[in-house]
Amino acid sequence: MGYKAKILILAILSIALTALFLFWDIGEHWEYVLPKRAKKIFAIILTGSCIAFSTIVFQTITNNRILTPSLIGLDSLYMLIQTVIVFLFGGTTLTMMSRGHHFLLSVGLMVIFAWLLFRFIFMKKEGRNIYFLLLVGIIMGTFFGSISSFMELLIDPNEFLVIQDSMFASFNNVNTDLLLLSVILIILVTLYFLRHVKYLDVISLGRDQAINLGVPYDAVVQKLLIVIAVLVSVSTALVGPITFLGLLVANVAHEFLRTFRHSYLIIGSILISIIALVGGQFIVERVFTFSTTVSVIINFLGGVYFIYLLLKENKSW
C-alpha cells in the first residue's frame, strides 16, 4: 500500500470519528449542541496538529524517536506560571483573569524562556550541541517542577484545586477567542516553517551528513526549535499539558507509513493525533461520563508505549 493510500485511510478515519463525535446522540436541540461540539472539535484539531507537528520535527532534529519537546521544560514552566499566579495573587485572580490575557501571558513566557534557552546554548560555536540543550532543558524542567511543588505545599488547599485544574488537558471550556489567537499564531509559524521544511529529510540523516550535503545545520536547527517552542506553547496554553501524545502519534506514524519523507510523516502524524484525541474525548464523554480526562488516557497509553520502546531499543543493543 502506498503512502498516499495510507494517508487517505487516516483522513477518512479521522473524518468519520469527527462526524461520530459531532452527531452522536445530538438530540432535538442540535442548534445549541452542534456549535458547542464543533468548537471542541476545532480545539482538538488545533492541539493535535501542534503536538504531532512539533514532535516529528523535534525527533528529526535530535535523531531520536523516544524524545518529545516536553523535555525542553515548557510543560513544567506552564505549571509554574499557574502556581506563581495563585501563590502571589490567590486563586481568584487566576479564575477571574481574562482567558485571552492568560493565554498570551502563558505563551509569551514559554516562548521567551525557550528563546533564552536556545540563545544561551547556541551562543558559542563550540557549545552548539542539541544533546546539551536537552540536558539543560531536563534540568530546568525539574527545577520548575520542584518550585511548583514547593509553592503548592504552602498555599491554601482550596486554592490548590484551582491549580489542579491546570494540570490536566481539557477541551470542555475552550474560549472561541483563544481559538482565533491560536489559529493566527499557527498560521504565522507554519508559513515561517515552510521555508525550512526542505531541510528535514536531509537533517534526519544526522548532523555530519547534513553539513556535508550543504545544509546550514546550526542556523536551521535554531529556527526549527523556535517553531517547536511556539507550537508546544500554543497547545499547552490552549488546553493544558498532554505529555505523551506526541511520542505516541509520532512513532505510530513512523511505523504505519514506513517512510523518511516528512511531507507524509507530518500529515500522517497530525491525522493520527486527531484520531487519538477525538476517540479519547468520545470515550471520556460516552464511556467514563466525564469521570476522567482525555490527557489521563493518552498519558497512560503513551507511557506504556514509551516503556515498550525502551525495551525494544534495549533488545536491539
N, C-alpha and C positions, 0 to 999 in steps of 0.2 A: 504493500500500500504506500502511495506517495505522500510527500509532506503536505501537499495541498488537500488531499483527501482526508488526512488526519485532522488538519485544521478545520475543514468543513464539518467533520463529525463533532469536534469540540464546539464549534459555533452553533450547530443545530441543538446539541445537548444543552448548552447554556441558554439559548432562546427558549427551549422547551421548559426548562426549570424556572426561568424568569416568568413565563406565561403561567405556569402552575402556581407560582407564588402570588402573582397578581390576582388571579381569578378564582383560586380555590376558596370555596365557601364564602363568596363575596356578599351574598345576601341581597336583600332588596335595596338597601341604602348604598348602592355602588358608587353614586356620585360623591359620597363622603369618604368611603373606604378606599376607592381606587387611587385618588391623589395621594393619600397617606402612604399606601403601599408603593406607589411609583416613586415617591421621594426617598423611601427606604431603599428601594432597588437601585436608584441612582447613586446613593451614598455607598452601597455595596460595590457597584461597578467602579466608582472612583477609587475607593480604598483598595480593592483587589488589584486594580490596574497599577496603582502606585507601588504597592508592595511587591508584586510579581516583577514589574519593570525594573525596580531598583535592585532586587535580589539577583536577577540574571546578570545585570551589568556588574554588580559587586563581585559575584562569583567569578566572572570573567577576568576582572582586574586582579583578584587575588589568586586566580587559577586553582581554586579550591571549592568543591561543591558542598562542603559541610559548614560553610561560614555564611552569616547573614549580616545585613547592615546594622542590626541591633547591637553588634559587637562594638560599634563606634561609641555607644553610650547614650544615644539620643532618647531611647525609651526611659532610661534612668533619669536623664535630665528632665524629661517631661514630668515624671512623677515628683521630682524635686521642686519644679516650678509650682505645681499644685500644692505641695506640702508647705512651701515657704509662704505662699499667699495665705493659707489657712493659719499657719503658725503666727504670722505677724499681724494679720488683719482680721482673722476669725473666719469661720465657715460661711457666715452670712455674706461676706464680701465676694467669695468665690461663687456662691449661689446666685447673688444678685448682679454680678458683673455681666455686662453685655457680652453675648456669645461671640459677636464679631471682634470685639476688643480682646477677649480671652483667646480667641483663635489666632489673631495677629500677634499677640504677645508670645504665645507658646511657639508658633512657627518662627517668629523673628529671633527669639533667644536661642532656639535649637540651631537655626541656620548660622547665626553669629558664632556660636560655640564650635560648630563644625568647621567654619571658615578659619577661625583662630587656630583650631587644632591642625588643620591641613597646612596652614601658613607656617606654623611652628615646626611641623615635621619636615616640610619640603623647603624650608628657608635656606638650608645649607645643601649644597650639591651632594656632599658625602653622606648626608642623612636621609636621602630620598629612598626610603625603603618602606614598602607597603606593609610588611610584617611588623616593623617598628610602630607604624601607625596603629595597627590592630592591637599591639601590646599596650600602647598608651591609651587607646580607646577602652580597652577592658579595665585598665586601672582606673580611669576616670569614671566609667560606669559603676564600678564597685564603690568608688569614693562617693558618688552622688547617691547611690543606694544606701550607703551607711549613714549619710547625713539625713536622708529622708526617714530612715528607721528611727534615728535618734530623736528627731523632731516629733514623729508620730507617738513616741512614748511619753512626750511631755505635754501634748495637747489634750484637751478635754475629750473623753471617749465619744461624746455625741458629735463633736466636730470631726472626729476620725472617720465617721460614717460618710461625711462629705468627700473626704479623700478616697475612701474605699470605692466610691462610685467611679472614680477616675482610673482605678487600677485595671478595669476590665472594659474591653471594647463593647460598645453598644450602638446599635443602629436605630434605636427606638425614638430618640429625641433629637434627631439631626435637624438643625436650622437651615431653612432654604437659603438664607443669605450666606451661610458658610459654604454651601454647595456652589454658589456662584463664585465666591472668592477662590475656592479650591479649583474650579474649572479654569479660571483665569490664570492662576499660578501654574497649573499643569500644562496648559497650552503654551505658555511662555517657555517653560522648561523644556517641553518637547521640541519646540522649534529650535531652541539652542542645541539640544541633543542631536538633532538630525544632521548637524554639521560634522558630528564626530562618530556617527554610527558606522561609517565605513571602516573605522579602525578596529572594531570589536573582534571581527573574525581573525584578524592578524594578532591582536593582543592576546587572544586565547591560546596562542602557540607558546607564550612565555615572553618575558621581558627581553631577553637577549635576541631571540628570533625576531621579535617585533622591531627592535632597534636596527638589526641587520637588514630588515626589509624596508627601512626608511620611515618608520613611524616615529614621530616626536613623542616618545613614550611618556616621559615625565610630565610634559605640558598637557597631554591628552588625559592622563590619569587624574591630574589635579582637577581638570574641568569636569570629568565624569564623576568624581567624588562629590563635587558641589551639586551636580544634578541629583545624585543619590540622596544627599543630605536634605535637599528641598522636598523630594518625593516622600521620603520617610517622615519628615517633619509634618507635611500636609496630612498624610494618612493618620499619623498618631494624634495630631491635634484635632482632627475631624471626628474620630470615633474612639480613640484610645489605643493602647498598645496591643498588637497581636504578634507575639514573639516568633512563633514557629511557622506562621503561614507561608512566608517567603521560602523558607527551607523546604517545606513540603511541596509547594507548587513548582518550584524551580527544578527540583530533582525529578518529579513526576514528568515534567515537560521534557527533560533530557532523556528519560527512559522511554517515553512514549514516542517522541519524534525521532530520536536517534540521529541527530544532525548537529553540526557545529555552526550552522548558518543562523546568525542572531535575528535575522528578519523573521524566521519561522519560530525560533525559540521564544522571543519576546511576545509575539502574538499568541503562541500556544500557551505560555505560562499565564498570560492575562486571562485567557478563556478558562483555563483550569482553576485559576483563583476565583473567578466569578462563580463557576460551578460549585466550588467548595464552600464559598461564603453563602450563596443563595441556598444551597442544600442544607448547610449548617443552620442558617437562620430559620428555614422552614421546619427543621426538626425541633429547634428551640421553641418555636411558637406552637406547633401542632402536636408534638410528642411530649415534650417536657413542660408545656404550658408556661413558659417564661420562668421556670424554676431554676434555670441556669442561663449562661450567656454563650454566644457563639464562640467567643475567644477561649472559653474553657474547653470546648470540644475540639477546636482547631489546635490549641496548645497541647492537649492530651495526645491527639493523633500525631502531631508534629514531633512531640517529644519521643514517642515510641519509634517513629520513623528515624529520628536522629540517632537513637541508640542502635537501630538496625544498621544505619550507615557506618557508624563507628565500628561495629562488629564485622561488617563486610570489609571495611578498609583494613582492619586488623588481620583478617584471614588472608588478604592479598599480600600483606607484608611477610 
